[in-house]
Amino acid sequence: MSTTATPRVEATHRGLARVWIDFESGLAQVPVIARLQSGRLRLEDYRSLLFNLRQQVVHGGRWISRAASNLDHEELRSLFIRHAAAEHRDYRLLEDNYVAAGGDRAAIRAGVKNIGSEALSAYMYHAASQPNPTGLLGAMFIIEGLGNRLAGPWAQSIASQLGLGADAVSFLSYHGENDADHLAMFDHALELAVIDEASSVSVVRHARVVARLYRLQLEELDNV
């Protein structure tokens, strides 16, 4: 958090921290994450994770770009555009990892979203289509926070448990190494966006919704 953050931004950070604690504790109850954390992950679990994430991640740069087009604040719009540029090809890493883990590239490219991914993607596009959708910073906090805090350890654990090489976990490794920079951008964007109590409430609410839908996306891995 910036040392010059306003009281509203500080309050927003506290709200986001509470959402994150609930999100991370909830993830531990998701079957695929529970298996990962207990050392019981199966290769088919990991391939399913990659397969399902790809169907949602392919839209990431698109909803960020849509949100940028609806922002009036020029600097915020520029930050969103840069973020979209950094994210819009991430799905290719997922495809490469899927192939390295024994999957078929044509199959993952032909995949469809699971129920959770459908809900998450629909919510992102809906929110991004609103005028001045600064609340989506809450969504970015959850997604980038997952990359910054969890993706690196997950990559190491998956590689160790399944005997996979770096070419099979590069998506998670990349986000573990780079999402700290994305969160720094988030902090700056938050200082620009949170100008009143309503904007603070919107950011935290978006984070709470996305945290639940992201968890649903992972829960559905055992139902497809």
ABEGO torsion letter per residue (X at the ends): XBAABBAAAAAAAAAAAAAAAAAAAAAAABAAAAAAAAGABBAAAAAAAAAAAAAAAAAAAAAAAAAAAABABAAAAAAAAAAAAAAAAAAAAAAAAAAAAGBBAAAAAABBBBAAAAAAAAAAAAAAABBGBAAAAAAAAAAAAAAAAAAAAAAAAAAAAAGBBAAAAAAAAAAAAAAAAAAAAAAAAAAAABABAAAAAAAAAAAAAAAAAAAAAAAAAAAX
